Amino acid sequence: MVSINVAELSACQKEELIASLSCLVAKGGEITSETLQAVATASGNTLPAGLAALFANVVSKSKDGMKTYTPAPGGGGGGGGDGGAAAVEEAVVEEEPEEEAEAPSGGGGLFGGDEGGGDY
């Protein structure tokens, strides 16, 4: 996990952090730009109206509100395999190795050898 000092964030990054944390605090109720600005003000911060409206709009249009962005822990990983099932043996089919064609040696009659009829 990356740790960054808040003092090192740009003004834009701080505003986004304030907006996202305000959404988390207000997730129990209706998320509007006014609610987000009120939460930010109560925490001693300011949140521009445009950014508050953007975050409120995104959250309100999502299917499950803030639940979309804060899933419950433990949702990952698949189930175990069939521990007690008998293994099915498959017939092993051996492939016959293909015979390699003999490659012509380098040169291939470029200088009037056996091939080409001496046209060169």
NORZIJO-V90537 format. One line per field, one symbol per residue. psi: psi as a letter, one per 30 degrees, with the letter a starting at -180 (. if undefined). burial: b if it has 24 or more other C-alpha atoms within 12 Angstrom, else e. A space follows every 10 residues. Layout:
psi = ???
burial = ???
This chain:
psi = kkkkkeffkl eeeeeeeeee eeeeegffak jleeeeeeee efgglkjkee eeeeeeeeef flegbffefi lklgflklll ajefkkkkkk kkjkkkkkkk kkkkllehgf hhbflfggf.
burial = eeeeeeeeee eeeebbbbbb bbbbebbeee bbbbbbbbbb eeeeebbbee bbebbbeebb eeeebbeeee eeeeeeeeee eeeeeeeeee eeeeeeeeee eeeeeeeeee eeeeeeeeee
